[in-house]
Amino acid sequence: MAAVVSDLRPPIGFADFDRVDIRVGTIVEAEPFPEARRPAYKLKVDFGPAIGIKRSSAQITRHYTTDELIGRQVAAVVNFPPKQIGPVKSEVLVLGFPDEAGEVVLVAVTHPVPNGGKLF
């Protein structure tokens, strides 16, 4: 097992944490993103009627195929400003953790929950 590098940030207050809007959504579309510098997929994630469907680019090709991503619930930050990544405007940041090789493993929702639910 690889050593965990400690890069702990300074303590924050709950108000700081509460400003980060992390929601759950369901991936409704996933396709290859060949124009990306590093292997990635283009995703469309449904966050329910209040937020809608948002786009993201995610470097998750090592552990996931496009077919197995469809219907999967993911956690994402929905209140960052959009970021242009090549021809794709990424509107949300899908969350994951690095495995021992530094490849992204998605944060998992273990039971179905309504799209748009806020992390607390």
Buried (B, 14 or more C-beta within 10 A) or exposed (E): EEEEEEEEEEEEEEEEEEEEBBBBBBBBBBEEBEEBEEEBBBBBBBBBEEBEBBBBBBBBBEEBEBEEBBEBBBBBBBEEEEEEBBEBEBBBBBBBEEEEEEBBEBBEBEEEEEBBBEBE
